[in-house]
Amino acid sequence: MTIGPRTTMVSLPRWLKRWSLAITAITLAVAPAARLLVATTPTTLVLGGLVPLLLLTGVTYAGWAYARRESPAFTAIVTAWTLSVVAGMVVVAVWVVTLARLASTGLSFAMLSPVVTSAGAVTGLWLGTSNARWRERDATLRREREQLDFLNELLRHYVLNAAQVIVGRADRLAERTGDDDAVEISRSGRRIARHVQQMRALVTSDDSCWPVDLTAAVERARTSVDEQEVQLVVDLPETCPVVADDALDVLVEALLFRAVDRTEGDSVTVRLDAVEEDDGVRLVVVDDAGSPRVESVDPESIDTDHGVFEFQWYLVMTLTERYGGQVTVTDRDDGARVEVWLRTPDGR
């Protein structure tokens, strides 16, 4: 449901929508300007003419600035809100004047109208600007979501399927011929498929989570690593439900490859343990890899332009944040210790 006045100025000329706020402010400024000419006392001159005129001058400047910097649709929304609030303030003025006449105070509508219209214009300007910016953000987010959904479908139906065909054909060719090139093609195809799965985990259009078995996710993730590169030592319970989604194995896989990318030798040993707590499970990942150092960072500060290592770390941080968990990192001389805390289905 849309709250606030709907824009009905779609059929107006583009230039009129662009300058509508400035035109509205100048028109409203006629009343306080007239009060300056007929005011008989200093109080009436200041409160009934000068102050409203200054307020409307500010609205006029905003209309000029919006005409130069914002879209015509944005300015039209602000103008609609401004006129709506001005109309509301006029109604309030009529109400006050009516009560004043009943009380025999002698307050006239002509004296009150410049005050309420200028105050209404300023209030409408603020409300309209806020509403217009909210609509722009909403439209931008909707377009970005549509683009992500399209990218998700493209990766799943085209890139991933093509990578699987390449892997299958390369495996068959390697079995028949034993050719090293076929083996390398198969390895590269699996790497492409893995990265596609990771990208799909990031662009998922569903933010809902549900109980997922962490132990099963670890078992799925370990099949994607080369046993010659990683020596895994897993100490997890038979079942370990946590709040996550289908990308939980991608998170675990990213932790493993993060250790592989940091190793200075031929192989790295990674130990995975699960520590059950009252309201969650702490997945402890300890490796004996060397450099670079591992620091605790938030997803926005990670520079993914610096290679796969940063991208794997971005996956860990982003997915953990999606699941409502936390990541703690301890850098050691002989490796790193990463603790990923995840909620349990019955946790608080």
C-alpha positions, 0 to 999 in steps of 0.5 A: 500500500502506498502511503501519501498522495499519488502523483497525478502529473504524469501527463504534464510536460517534462519541463513543467514537472521539472520546475513545478516545485519552484513555480509552486513556491513562487505562487505561494509567495504572492500572499506574504509579499502582499502582506508586506504592502498592507501591513500596519504594524511591525508585528504583522510585517514580520510574522505575516509577511517577512517570515513566510516570505523567507520560508518560501524563498527556501522552498523556491531555492529547493525547487531550483536545485531539484530542477537542476539535479533531480529527475522531473518525476522526483520533483513532481512527487515533492511538489505533490506532497508540498501542495497536499500539506499546504492544502491541509494547513489551509484547512487547519487555518480555516478551522482556527479562524472559525474558532477564533471568530466564535471566541470573538478574538478578531483573527482574520484568515487573511492574516493567518493564511501566509503563515500556514501556507509557508509552514505547510510548504516547508513541511511538504517539502521535507515530506515530499523529499523523503518520500521521493527518495524512498521511492527512488531507492525502492525502484533501484532495489527492485531493479537490482533484485530483478538483475540478480534473479536473472543472473541466478538463472543464467548461472544455473541453466547455462554456465553450470550446465555447460561446466558439467558437460565439460567435466563429464566429457573430459573425464571420459576422455581421460579414462580412455586416453589418460591424457594429462590435458583431459585431466586438467580440463576436468579439474578446471571445469570442476573449479568453474562449477564450484565458483558458479555455485558460490556465486549463486549462493551470493545472488540468491533471491530468498533470504529465508533460513531453516534447520540445516544439518551442519555435519551433512554440509561439511561432508558435501563440502569435503568432496570438493577439495583435493585430498592432496591439497587438504588433510581434513580432520573432522570431529562433528556429531552425527547430526548438528542442526543449525539455522541456515539454507542450501548454501551452508556447504558453500560456507564450509567449502569457502573456509576450506579453500581459504586455508588452501589459498594461504598454504605455503607448502604442498598440503595444509591440515584443517581441523573442523570441530563443533562446539555446542552451546546453549543457543547455538553451535560454534564451528571451529576451523583450525589450519596450519597454513602460513601467510597472508595473515587473517584478520577479522573484517566485515564484508564491506571492507573486503576487496574482492579484486585481490583474488580468490582468497578475498572472495572466499573470505567474502563468502564466509562473512556474507553467508554468516551474516545472512544466517544471523551468526558471527565470525571470530578470527585468531591469527597464529604463528602456525596458522589461523583459527576461525570460529563461526557461530550459528544459531540452532533451531531452538536457540533464542 
